[in-house]
Amino acid sequence: MRRTTLFLAVLAMMLGGIRAASAHPHAWIDMSVEVLFDMSGKVTALKQSWLFDEFYTADTVQKGEQAKMDLLTTRILGNLKDWGYFTQVQAGSRSIGFMRPTEHSARMEKHRLRMTFVLPLAEAVSPTDVPLTYWVFDPTYYIEMLHAESKDAIRLTGAPPSCRFTLIQPAPDPKAVAKAAALDRTQSGGDGLGKQFAEKVEIRCDAQP
């Protein structure tokens, strides 16, 4: 089980005086990311699919809103705009911005909400010159976001044959783990906490002869 919540709950009990039930995070998203390449071998966008847990879905999807899923997605993405859509991308050490999300949609899968959208990069990036790295995470760590445990959770679509990706698991500082475990539902972890628990994906392509 990759989710850190089990570890957080155990740690909370070890610390004493902290109820495991109150440990962060309070919601979970299983995500998949399709890295989109253009004909020149540059990355142009990240197509993301977020599958929310049942309890968060119940809080998010209001009665009767299932028939208006496109409006629901527009509302969620609008709320995420100031947070960079919970996504960070770097070309080497340089941060890459985003344009407005496109092709967004949502649907219910049993009792869970799945939201899909394409997040175009502000500029196309060649992973041949420098590695392209992305993280998808809630900065406050209210929501834990991990790639789904499936073979196609990360895909390189349209990539040259020499391209590959590496999924790097988070290694949070013990102080950050203790801080996360101590937060209750009324508290925020601050904008810097979530990245310590975020999975990192690095994409590289070999130069063509």
Secondary structure, 3 states (H helix, E strand, C coil): CCCCHHHHHHHHHHHCCCCHHHCCCCEEEEEEEEEEECCCCCEEEEEEEEEECHHHHHHHCCCCHHHHHHHHHHHHHHHHHHHHHHEEEEECCEEECECCCEEEEEEEECCEEEEEEEEEEEEEECCCCCCEEEEECCCCCCEEEEECCCCCCEEEECCCCCEEEEEECCCCCHHHHHHHHHCCCCCCCCCCCHHHHCCEEEEEECCCC
